[in-house]
Protein backbone atom coordinates (compact mmCIF):
# COMPACT_ATOMS: atom_id res chain seq x y z
CA UNK A 1 0.00 0.00 0.00
CA UNK A 2 1.40 3.37 -0.98
CA UNK A 3 2.20 6.17 1.42
CA UNK A 4 -0.52 8.33 -0.15
CA UNK A 5 -3.17 5.69 0.56
CA UNK A 6 -2.03 5.34 4.16
CA UNK A 7 -2.15 9.08 4.64
CA UNK A 8 -5.65 9.29 3.19
CA UNK A 9 -6.92 6.44 5.37
CA UNK A 10 -5.32 7.97 8.47
CA UNK A 11 -6.97 11.32 7.80
CA UNK A 12 -10.32 9.66 7.20
CA UNK A 13 -10.06 7.73 10.46
CA UNK A 14 -9.09 10.88 12.35
CA UNK A 15 -11.98 12.74 10.77
CA UNK A 16 -14.45 10.04 11.75
CA UNK A 17 -13.21 10.21 15.36
CA UNK A 18 -13.36 13.98 15.41
CA UNK A 19 -16.73 14.34 13.71
CA UNK A 20 -18.46 11.25 15.03
CA UNK A 21 -21.71 10.87 16.99
CA UNK A 22 -20.14 12.42 20.11
CA UNK A 23 -19.32 15.60 18.17
CA UNK A 24 -22.84 15.68 16.80
CA UNK A 25 -24.30 15.42 20.31
CA UNK A 26 -22.02 18.21 21.55
CA UNK A 27 -23.11 20.42 18.66
CA UNK A 28 -26.78 19.75 19.40
CA UNK A 29 -26.29 20.57 23.09
CA UNK A 30 -24.58 23.86 22.26
CA UNK A 31 -27.31 24.71 19.77
CA UNK A 32 -30.03 24.02 22.36
CA UNK A 33 -28.21 26.18 24.90
CA UNK A 34 -27.78 29.03 22.42
CA UNK A 35 -31.40 28.79 21.25
CA UNK A 36 -32.66 28.67 24.85
CA UNK A 37 -30.60 31.74 25.72
CA UNK A 38 -32.01 33.71 22.80
CA UNK A 39 -35.57 32.60 23.60
CA UNK A 40 -35.12 33.66 27.23
CA UNK A 41 -33.74 37.04 26.23
CA UNK A 42 -36.50 37.45 23.65
CA UNK A 43 -39.18 36.75 26.25
CA UNK A 44 -37.54 39.21 28.64
CA UNK A 45 -37.46 41.88 25.94
CA UNK A 46 -41.17 41.36 25.18
CA UNK A 47 -42.60 40.68 28.65
CA UNK A 48 -40.58 42.94 30.99
CA UNK A 49 -41.59 46.27 29.36
CA UNK A 50 -45.25 45.18 29.68
CA UNK A 51 -45.12 44.25 33.36
CA UNK A 52 -42.51 46.79 34.50
CA UNK A 53 -42.81 49.98 32.44
CA UNK A 54 -40.01 52.42 33.10
CA UNK A 55 -39.82 56.16 32.54
CA UNK A 56 -36.36 56.47 31.03
CA UNK A 57 -36.12 60.14 32.04
CA UNK A 58 -36.96 59.44 35.69
CA UNK A 59 -34.05 59.86 38.14
CA UNK A 60 -33.78 58.81 41.78
CA UNK A 61 -30.64 60.32 43.27
CA UNK A 62 -31.42 58.73 46.64
CA UNK A 63 -30.76 55.30 45.07
CA UNK A 64 -27.78 56.33 42.97
CA UNK A 65 -24.84 53.93 42.44
CA UNK A 66 -26.25 51.11 44.59
CA UNK A 67 -24.32 47.82 44.22
CA UNK A 68 -26.09 44.62 43.10
CA UNK A 69 -28.50 43.37 45.77
CA UNK A 70 -31.97 41.97 46.36
CA UNK A 71 -33.80 45.17 45.47
CA UNK A 72 -31.66 45.79 42.37
CA UNK A 73 -30.00 42.54 41.15
CA UNK A 74 -27.71 44.44 38.77
CA UNK A 75 -27.42 47.56 40.93
CA UNK A 76 -28.29 51.11 39.91
CA UNK A 77 -26.46 53.70 37.85
CA UNK A 78 -25.36 57.18 38.92
CA UNK A 79 -28.89 58.48 38.29
CA UNK A 80 -30.52 55.82 40.51
CA UNK A 81 -31.98 53.88 37.57
CA UNK A 82 -32.16 50.08 37.76
CA UNK A 83 -29.41 48.59 35.57
CA UNK A 84 -31.26 45.29 34.94
CA UNK A 85 -34.41 46.97 33.65
CA UNK A 86 -32.47 49.45 31.54
CA UNK A 87 -30.31 46.63 30.13
CA UNK A 88 -33.45 44.77 29.01
CA UNK A 89 -34.85 47.96 27.50
CA UNK A 90 -31.48 48.61 25.85
CA UNK A 91 -31.36 45.08 24.44
CA UNK A 92 -34.83 45.59 22.98
CA UNK A 93 -33.71 48.76 21.21
CA UNK A 94 -30.44 47.21 20.02
CA UNK A 95 -32.18 44.07 18.73
CA UNK A 96 -34.79 46.10 16.87
CA UNK A 97 -32.13 48.28 15.27
CA UNK A 98 -29.97 45.22 14.54
CA UNK A 99 -32.76 43.21 12.90
CA UNK A 100 -33.95 46.05 10.68
CA UNK A 101 -30.40 47.04 9.76
CA UNK A 102 -29.52 43.42 8.95
CA UNK A 103 -32.60 43.14 6.72
CA UNK A 104 -31.60 46.32 4.88
CA UNK A 105 -28.00 45.10 4.45
CA UNK A 106 -29.05 41.68 3.16
CA UNK A 107 -31.61 43.20 0.79
CA UNK A 108 -29.03 45.55 -0.77
CA UNK A 109 -26.31 42.91 -0.87
CA UNK A 110 -28.68 40.26 -2.23
CA UNK A 111 -29.75 42.41 -5.15
CA UNK A 112 -26.17 43.38 -5.98
CA UNK A 113 -24.97 39.76 -5.69
CA UNK A 114 -27.75 38.35 -7.89
CA UNK A 115 -27.23 40.99 -10.57
CA UNK A 116 -23.45 40.52 -10.57
CA UNK A 117 -23.60 36.72 -10.64
CA UNK A 118 -26.44 36.41 -13.14
CA UNK A 119 -25.26 38.99 -15.67
CA UNK A 120 -21.52 38.40 -15.35
CA UNK A 121 -19.04 40.06 -17.67
CA UNK A 122 -18.54 43.80 -17.40
CA UNK A 123 -21.44 44.23 -14.95
CA UNK A 124 -19.95 41.63 -12.59
CA UNK A 125 -16.50 43.21 -12.68
CA UNK A 126 -17.88 46.71 -12.16
CA UNK A 127 -20.07 45.73 -9.19
CA UNK A 128 -17.28 43.75 -7.57
CA UNK A 129 -14.96 46.74 -7.84
CA UNK A 130 -17.62 48.77 -6.04
CA UNK A 131 -17.76 46.07 -3.35
CA UNK A 132 -13.97 46.14 -3.03
CA UNK A 133 -14.07 49.92 -2.73
CA UNK A 134 -16.58 49.75 0.13
CA UNK A 135 -14.57 47.01 1.85
CA UNK A 136 -11.42 49.14 1.69
CA UNK A 137 -13.09 51.80 3.86
CA UNK A 138 -13.28 51.37 7.66
CA UNK A 139 -16.94 50.57 8.31
CA UNK A 140 -17.07 52.41 11.63
CA UNK A 141 -15.57 55.60 10.22
CA UNK A 142 -17.93 55.45 7.25
CA UNK A 143 -20.83 54.87 9.64
CA UNK A 144 -19.77 57.87 11.73
CA UNK A 145 -19.69 60.01 8.58
CA UNK A 146 -23.22 58.87 7.63
CA UNK A 147 -24.85 59.37 11.04
CA UNK A 148 -23.13 62.73 11.47
CA UNK A 149 -25.34 64.06 8.68
CA UNK A 150 -28.52 63.26 10.67
CA UNK A 151 -29.85 63.94 14.14
CA UNK A 152 -29.29 61.04 16.60
CA UNK A 153 -32.05 58.50 15.90
CA UNK A 154 -32.64 54.81 15.28
CA UNK A 155 -33.16 55.40 11.55
CA UNK A 156 -29.80 57.12 11.22
CA UNK A 157 -28.11 54.04 12.74
CA UNK A 158 -30.11 51.69 10.50
CA UNK A 159 -29.08 53.63 7.38
CA UNK A 160 -25.48 53.66 8.60
CA UNK A 161 -25.38 49.89 9.11
CA UNK A 162 -27.28 49.14 5.91
CA UNK A 163 -24.90 51.19 3.77
CA UNK A 164 -21.72 49.81 5.34
CA UNK A 165 -22.42 46.07 5.82
CA UNK A 166 -24.11 44.99 2.58
CA UNK A 167 -20.90 43.85 0.91
CA UNK A 168 -20.72 40.56 2.83
CA UNK A 169 -24.16 39.48 1.63
CA UNK A 170 -23.28 40.58 -1.90
CA UNK A 171 -20.21 38.34 -1.99
CA UNK A 172 -22.07 35.34 -0.53
CA UNK A 173 -24.94 35.65 -3.01
CA UNK A 174 -22.66 36.23 -5.99
CA UNK A 175 -20.54 33.16 -5.27
CA UNK A 176 -23.65 31.00 -4.91
CA UNK A 177 -25.17 32.33 -8.15
CA UNK A 178 -21.91 31.63 -9.99
CA UNK A 179 -22.04 28.07 -8.63
CA UNK A 180 -25.66 27.65 -9.72
CA UNK A 181 -24.97 28.93 -13.24
CA UNK A 182 -22.97 25.80 -14.02
CA UNK A 183 -25.69 23.34 -12.96
CA UNK A 184 -27.22 21.11 -15.70
CA UNK A 185 -30.79 22.18 -14.94
CA UNK A 186 -29.83 25.83 -15.50
CA UNK A 187 -28.38 24.88 -18.91
CA UNK A 188 -31.59 22.98 -19.64
CA UNK A 189 -33.69 25.99 -18.67
CA UNK A 190 -31.62 28.25 -20.93
CA UNK A 191 -31.89 25.73 -23.76
CA UNK A 192 -35.64 25.61 -23.26
CA UNK A 193 -35.91 29.33 -23.88
CA UNK A 194 -36.41 30.53 -20.29
CA UNK A 195 -35.72 34.21 -19.82
CA UNK A 196 -33.05 35.46 -17.46
CA UNK A 197 -35.62 36.89 -15.07
CA UNK A 198 -37.52 33.58 -15.00
CA UNK A 199 -34.32 31.68 -14.20
CA UNK A 200 -33.52 34.12 -11.36
CA UNK A 201 -37.06 33.90 -9.98
CA UNK A 202 -37.62 30.14 -10.34
CA UNK A 203 -34.12 28.72 -9.75
CA UNK A 204 -31.75 31.24 -8.17
CA UNK A 205 -33.97 32.83 -5.51
CA UNK A 206 -35.20 29.55 -3.88
CA UNK A 207 -31.62 28.25 -3.70
CA UNK A 208 -30.40 31.53 -2.22
CA UNK A 209 -32.91 31.71 0.65
CA UNK A 210 -30.81 29.59 3.12
CA UNK A 211 -27.70 31.61 2.32
CA UNK A 212 -29.54 34.92 2.69
CA UNK A 213 -30.90 33.71 6.04
CA UNK A 214 -27.37 32.82 7.13
CA UNK A 215 -26.07 36.22 6.02
CA UNK A 216 -28.88 37.97 7.92
CA UNK A 217 -28.18 35.92 11.05
CA UNK A 218 -24.51 36.81 10.92
CA UNK A 219 -25.34 40.45 10.25
CA UNK A 220 -27.43 40.98 13.40
CA UNK A 221 -24.47 40.87 15.85
CA UNK A 222 -22.49 43.19 13.56
CA UNK A 223 -25.40 45.62 13.50
CA UNK A 224 -25.75 45.50 17.30
CA UNK A 225 -22.04 46.15 17.82
CA UNK A 226 -22.13 48.93 15.22
CA UNK A 227 -25.08 50.59 16.97
CA UNK A 228 -23.37 50.16 20.34
CA UNK A 229 -20.17 51.78 19.08
CA UNK A 230 -22.04 54.74 17.59
CA UNK A 231 -24.13 55.25 20.73
CA UNK A 232 -20.99 54.96 22.86
CA UNK A 233 -19.49 57.80 20.81
CA UNK A 234 -22.66 59.85 21.23
CA UNK A 235 -23.62 59.57 17.54
CA UNK A 236 -26.22 56.83 17.72
CA UNK A 237 -29.47 56.92 19.63
CA UNK A 238 -30.54 59.94 21.75
CA UNK A 239 -28.66 60.05 25.10
CA UNK A 240 -31.78 59.67 27.24
CA UNK A 241 -32.84 56.47 25.43
CA UNK A 242 -31.86 53.20 27.13
CA UNK A 243 -29.59 51.60 24.55
CA UNK A 244 -26.68 49.37 25.47
CA UNK A 245 -24.19 51.76 23.90
CA UNK A 246 -25.55 54.71 25.85
CA UNK A 247 -25.48 52.69 29.08
CA UNK A 248 -21.84 51.70 28.60
CA UNK A 249 -20.99 55.30 27.77
CA UNK A 250 -22.70 56.49 30.96
CA UNK A 251 -21.15 53.67 32.99
CA UNK A 252 -17.57 54.58 32.15
CA UNK A 253 -17.85 57.59 34.45
CA UNK A 254 -18.90 55.30 37.31
CA UNK A 255 -15.80 53.14 36.83
CA UNK A 256 -13.64 55.96 38.19
CA UNK A 257 -15.68 55.83 41.40
CA UNK A 258 -15.32 52.05 41.68
CA UNK A 259 -18.83 51.20 40.42
CA UNK A 260 -18.26 48.52 37.78
CA UNK A 261 -21.83 47.21 37.38
CA UNK A 262 -23.33 50.07 35.26
CA UNK A 263 -20.98 49.18 32.39
CA UNK A 264 -20.22 45.46 32.91
CA UNK A 265 -23.81 44.17 32.88
CA UNK A 266 -24.83 46.03 29.69
CA UNK A 267 -21.66 44.65 28.12
CA UNK A 268 -22.79 41.12 29.02
CA UNK A 269 -26.15 41.83 27.39
CA UNK A 270 -24.19 42.46 24.19
CA UNK A 271 -21.74 39.59 24.53
CA UNK A 272 -24.15 36.76 25.45
CA UNK A 273 -26.60 37.13 22.52
CA UNK A 274 -23.68 37.67 20.16
CA UNK A 275 -22.14 34.33 21.17
CA UNK A 276 -25.54 32.60 20.97
CA UNK A 277 -26.16 33.94 17.47
CA UNK A 278 -22.64 32.87 16.43
CA UNK A 279 -23.33 29.29 17.60
CA UNK A 280 -26.65 29.14 15.74
CA UNK A 281 -25.10 30.65 12.62
CA UNK A 282 -22.33 28.05 12.67
CA UNK A 283 -24.95 25.30 12.99
CA UNK A 284 -26.90 26.83 10.10
CA UNK A 285 -23.74 26.86 7.98
CA UNK A 286 -23.15 23.19 8.78
CA UNK A 287 -26.74 22.35 7.82
CA UNK A 288 -26.38 24.16 4.50
CA UNK A 289 -23.12 22.28 3.77
CA UNK A 290 -24.10 18.63 3.02
CA UNK A 291 -20.59 17.27 3.62
CA UNK A 292 -20.27 18.95 6.99
CA UNK A 293 -23.80 17.82 7.94
CA UNK A 294 -22.92 14.16 7.26
CA UNK A 295 -19.66 14.43 9.23
CA UNK A 296 -21.50 15.70 12.32
CA UNK A 297 -24.42 13.28 11.89
CA UNK A 298 -26.91 16.17 11.98
C-alpha positions as CSV (number, residue, x, y, z in Angstrom):
1,X,0.0,0.0,0.0
2,X,1.4,3.4,-1.0
3,X,2.2,6.2,1.4
4,X,-0.5,8.3,-0.1
5,X,-3.2,5.7,0.6
6,X,-2.0,5.3,4.2
7,X,-2.1,9.1,4.6
8,X,-5.7,9.3,3.2
9,X,-6.9,6.4,5.4
10,X,-5.3,8.0,8.5
11,X,-7.0,11.3,7.8
12,X,-10.3,9.7,7.2
13,X,-10.1,7.7,10.5
14,X,-9.1,10.9,12.3
15,X,-12.0,12.7,10.8
16,X,-14.4,10.0,11.8
17,X,-13.2,10.2,15.4
18,X,-13.4,14.0,15.4
19,X,-16.7,14.3,13.7
20,X,-18.5,11.3,15.0
21,X,-21.7,10.9,17.0
22,X,-20.1,12.4,20.1
23,X,-19.3,15.6,18.2
24,X,-22.8,15.7,16.8
25,X,-24.3,15.4,20.3
26,X,-22.0,18.2,21.5
27,X,-23.1,20.4,18.7
28,X,-26.8,19.8,19.4
29,X,-26.3,20.6,23.1
30,X,-24.6,23.9,22.3
31,X,-27.3,24.7,19.8
32,X,-30.0,24.0,22.4
33,X,-28.2,26.2,24.9
34,X,-27.8,29.0,22.4
35,X,-31.4,28.8,21.3
36,X,-32.7,28.7,24.9
37,X,-30.6,31.7,25.7
38,X,-32.0,33.7,22.8
39,X,-35.6,32.6,23.6
40,X,-35.1,33.7,27.2
41,X,-33.7,37.0,26.2
42,X,-36.5,37.4,23.7
43,X,-39.2,36.8,26.3
44,X,-37.5,39.2,28.6
45,X,-37.5,41.9,25.9
46,X,-41.2,41.4,25.2
47,X,-42.6,40.7,28.7
48,X,-40.6,42.9,31.0
49,X,-41.6,46.3,29.4
50,X,-45.2,45.2,29.7
51,X,-45.1,44.3,33.4
52,X,-42.5,46.8,34.5
53,X,-42.8,50.0,32.4
54,X,-40.0,52.4,33.1
55,X,-39.8,56.2,32.5
56,X,-36.4,56.5,31.0
57,X,-36.1,60.1,32.0
58,X,-37.0,59.4,35.7
59,X,-34.1,59.9,38.1
60,X,-33.8,58.8,41.8
61,X,-30.6,60.3,43.3
62,X,-31.4,58.7,46.6
63,X,-30.8,55.3,45.1
64,X,-27.8,56.3,43.0
65,X,-24.8,53.9,42.4
66,X,-26.2,51.1,44.6
67,X,-24.3,47.8,44.2
68,X,-26.1,44.6,43.1
69,X,-28.5,43.4,45.8
70,X,-32.0,42.0,46.4
71,X,-33.8,45.2,45.5
72,X,-31.7,45.8,42.4
73,X,-30.0,42.5,41.1
74,X,-27.7,44.4,38.8
75,X,-27.4,47.6,40.9
76,X,-28.3,51.1,39.9
77,X,-26.5,53.7,37.9
78,X,-25.4,57.2,38.9
79,X,-28.9,58.5,38.3
80,X,-30.5,55.8,40.5
81,X,-32.0,53.9,37.6
82,X,-32.2,50.1,37.8
83,X,-29.4,48.6,35.6
84,X,-31.3,45.3,34.9
85,X,-34.4,47.0,33.6
86,X,-32.5,49.4,31.5
87,X,-30.3,46.6,30.1
88,X,-33.4,44.8,29.0
89,X,-34.9,48.0,27.5
90,X,-31.5,48.6,25.9
91,X,-31.4,45.1,24.4
92,X,-34.8,45.6,23.0
93,X,-33.7,48.8,21.2
94,X,-30.4,47.2,20.0
95,X,-32.2,44.1,18.7
96,X,-34.8,46.1,16.9
97,X,-32.1,48.3,15.3
98,X,-30.0,45.2,14.5
99,X,-32.8,43.2,12.9
100,X,-33.9,46.0,10.7
101,X,-30.4,47.0,9.8
102,X,-29.5,43.4,9.0
103,X,-32.6,43.1,6.7
104,X,-31.6,46.3,4.9
105,X,-28.0,45.1,4.4
106,X,-29.1,41.7,3.2
107,X,-31.6,43.2,0.8
108,X,-29.0,45.5,-0.8
109,X,-26.3,42.9,-0.9
110,X,-28.7,40.3,-2.2
111,X,-29.8,42.4,-5.2
112,X,-26.2,43.4,-6.0
113,X,-25.0,39.8,-5.7
114,X,-27.7,38.4,-7.9
115,X,-27.2,41.0,-10.6
116,X,-23.4,40.5,-10.6
117,X,-23.6,36.7,-10.6
118,X,-26.4,36.4,-13.1
119,X,-25.3,39.0,-15.7
120,X,-21.5,38.4,-15.3
121,X,-19.0,40.1,-17.7
122,X,-18.5,43.8,-17.4
123,X,-21.4,44.2,-15.0
124,X,-20.0,41.6,-12.6
125,X,-16.5,43.2,-12.7
126,X,-17.9,46.7,-12.2
127,X,-20.1,45.7,-9.2
128,X,-17.3,43.7,-7.6
129,X,-15.0,46.7,-7.8
130,X,-17.6,48.8,-6.0
131,X,-17.8,46.1,-3.4
132,X,-14.0,46.1,-3.0
133,X,-14.1,49.9,-2.7
134,X,-16.6,49.8,0.1
135,X,-14.6,47.0,1.8
136,X,-11.4,49.1,1.7
137,X,-13.1,51.8,3.9
138,X,-13.3,51.4,7.7
139,X,-16.9,50.6,8.3
140,X,-17.1,52.4,11.6
141,X,-15.6,55.6,10.2
142,X,-17.9,55.4,7.2
143,X,-20.8,54.9,9.6
144,X,-19.8,57.9,11.7
145,X,-19.7,60.0,8.6
146,X,-23.2,58.9,7.6
147,X,-24.8,59.4,11.0
148,X,-23.1,62.7,11.5
149,X,-25.3,64.1,8.7
150,X,-28.5,63.3,10.7
151,X,-29.9,63.9,14.1
152,X,-29.3,61.0,16.6
153,X,-32.0,58.5,15.9
154,X,-32.6,54.8,15.3
155,X,-33.2,55.4,11.5
156,X,-29.8,57.1,11.2
157,X,-28.1,54.0,12.7
158,X,-30.1,51.7,10.5
159,X,-29.1,53.6,7.4
160,X,-25.5,53.7,8.6
161,X,-25.4,49.9,9.1
162,X,-27.3,49.1,5.9
163,X,-24.9,51.2,3.8
164,X,-21.7,49.8,5.3
165,X,-22.4,46.1,5.8
166,X,-24.1,45.0,2.6
167,X,-20.9,43.9,0.9
168,X,-20.7,40.6,2.8
169,X,-24.2,39.5,1.6
170,X,-23.3,40.6,-1.9
171,X,-20.2,38.3,-2.0
172,X,-22.1,35.3,-0.5
173,X,-24.9,35.7,-3.0
174,X,-22.7,36.2,-6.0
175,X,-20.5,33.2,-5.3
176,X,-23.7,31.0,-4.9
177,X,-25.2,32.3,-8.1
178,X,-21.9,31.6,-10.0
179,X,-22.0,28.1,-8.6
180,X,-25.7,27.6,-9.7
181,X,-25.0,28.9,-13.2
182,X,-23.0,25.8,-14.0
183,X,-25.7,23.3,-13.0
184,X,-27.2,21.1,-15.7
185,X,-30.8,22.2,-14.9
186,X,-29.8,25.8,-15.5
187,X,-28.4,24.9,-18.9
188,X,-31.6,23.0,-19.6
189,X,-33.7,26.0,-18.7
190,X,-31.6,28.2,-20.9
191,X,-31.9,25.7,-23.8
192,X,-35.6,25.6,-23.3
193,X,-35.9,29.3,-23.9
194,X,-36.4,30.5,-20.3
195,X,-35.7,34.2,-19.8
196,X,-33.0,35.5,-17.5
197,X,-35.6,36.9,-15.1
198,X,-37.5,33.6,-15.0
199,X,-34.3,31.7,-14.2
200,X,-33.5,34.1,-11.4
201,X,-37.1,33.9,-10.0
202,X,-37.6,30.1,-10.3
203,X,-34.1,28.7,-9.8
204,X,-31.8,31.2,-8.2
205,X,-34.0,32.8,-5.5
206,X,-35.2,29.5,-3.9
207,X,-31.6,28.2,-3.7
208,X,-30.4,31.5,-2.2
209,X,-32.9,31.7,0.6
210,X,-30.8,29.6,3.1
211,X,-27.7,31.6,2.3
212,X,-29.5,34.9,2.7
213,X,-30.9,33.7,6.0
214,X,-27.4,32.8,7.1
215,X,-26.1,36.2,6.0
216,X,-28.9,38.0,7.9
217,X,-28.2,35.9,11.0
218,X,-24.5,36.8,10.9
219,X,-25.3,40.5,10.3
220,X,-27.4,41.0,13.4
221,X,-24.5,40.9,15.8
222,X,-22.5,43.2,13.6
223,X,-25.4,45.6,13.5
224,X,-25.7,45.5,17.3
225,X,-22.0,46.2,17.8
226,X,-22.1,48.9,15.2
227,X,-25.1,50.6,17.0
228,X,-23.4,50.2,20.3
229,X,-20.2,51.8,19.1
230,X,-22.0,54.7,17.6
231,X,-24.1,55.2,20.7
232,X,-21.0,55.0,22.9
233,X,-19.5,57.8,20.8
234,X,-22.7,59.8,21.2
235,X,-23.6,59.6,17.5
236,X,-26.2,56.8,17.7
237,X,-29.5,56.9,19.6
238,X,-30.5,59.9,21.8
239,X,-28.7,60.1,25.1
240,X,-31.8,59.7,27.2
241,X,-32.8,56.5,25.4
242,X,-31.9,53.2,27.1
243,X,-29.6,51.6,24.6
244,X,-26.7,49.4,25.5
245,X,-24.2,51.8,23.9
246,X,-25.6,54.7,25.9
247,X,-25.5,52.7,29.1
248,X,-21.8,51.7,28.6
249,X,-21.0,55.3,27.8
250,X,-22.7,56.5,31.0
251,X,-21.1,53.7,33.0
252,X,-17.6,54.6,32.1
253,X,-17.9,57.6,34.5
254,X,-18.9,55.3,37.3
255,X,-15.8,53.1,36.8
256,X,-13.6,56.0,38.2
257,X,-15.7,55.8,41.4
258,X,-15.3,52.0,41.7
259,X,-18.8,51.2,40.4
260,X,-18.3,48.5,37.8
261,X,-21.8,47.2,37.4
262,X,-23.3,50.1,35.3
263,X,-21.0,49.2,32.4
264,X,-20.2,45.5,32.9
265,X,-23.8,44.2,32.9
266,X,-24.8,46.0,29.7
267,X,-21.7,44.6,28.1
268,X,-22.8,41.1,29.0
269,X,-26.1,41.8,27.4
270,X,-24.2,42.5,24.2
271,X,-21.7,39.6,24.5
272,X,-24.1,36.8,25.4
273,X,-26.6,37.1,22.5
274,X,-23.7,37.7,20.2
275,X,-22.1,34.3,21.2
276,X,-25.5,32.6,21.0
277,X,-26.2,33.9,17.5
278,X,-22.6,32.9,16.4
279,X,-23.3,29.3,17.6
280,X,-26.6,29.1,15.7
281,X,-25.1,30.7,12.6
282,X,-22.3,28.0,12.7
283,X,-25.0,25.3,13.0
284,X,-26.9,26.8,10.1
285,X,-23.7,26.9,8.0
286,X,-23.2,23.2,8.8
287,X,-26.7,22.3,7.8
288,X,-26.4,24.2,4.5
289,X,-23.1,22.3,3.8
290,X,-24.1,18.6,3.0
291,X,-20.6,17.3,3.6
292,X,-20.3,19.0,7.0
293,X,-23.8,17.8,7.9
294,X,-22.9,14.2,7.3
295,X,-19.7,14.4,9.2
296,X,-21.5,15.7,12.3
297,X,-24.4,13.3,11.9
298,X,-26.9,16.2,12.0
